[in-house]
């Protein structure tokens, strides 16, 4: 039995998902993020799994043989914090985060409490950098 990636692109409505976000403030931030990510990535928003909003997609294949598809950049308005997903393994991300504002970093994502805590210009740069880095790393990206 091979490893099955849980996060897959679905045809579910992004707007319907955002409307299920409990906090009105977080919902407002999600719509603003939707605009920023769409504009900066140049890609339409798609639902990935039940709660992630992704932009673009790339196909990866690891030396182990494991392969799959993932979005180039994305976000998820979770209950506690908003998760922002950018390319990992890119040094420029680390540099950009220095001027980003109040955030925490995990292995694959950056957590923020609210959009007002961060610099939107840096957010746009992070999205663009993620898309560029992944398209260079995986040339068959969409």
C-alpha positions, 0 to 999 in steps of 0.5 A: 500500500503506497502513501496517499497524499490527503491534500488534493485539489477539489472542485468545492467552492472557495467562496462557500468555504470562506463563508463557513469561517466562524469569525467575521474578522477572519472571514474578512481577512480570508477574502482579502487574502483571496484577492492578494494571492490571486493577484500575486500568483496569477492563478485562480483559487482552488480548494485543496482538501477540506480547508486549504485554498491553493493557487497554481499547482506543481508536480513533485517527485522525490528521490524515494519515488514518492510523488504528487501534486501541490499548490504553488502558494496558499492559505487556510483560515483556521480557528486559532491562526491563519496558515500561509503556505509558501515554498519550503527550502527557499532561502529568500523566504527566510529573508522576506520574513524578517520584514513581514510583521508578527508571525510564527513559522512552522516547517511548511507554513507561516502562521499569523493571527490577522492580516493587520499584523503583517506587511501586505507588500511583503506578503505579495513578495512571499507569494511571488517568490514561492511561485517563481521558486517552485516553477524553477524547481519543477518546470512543468508547473501550472 
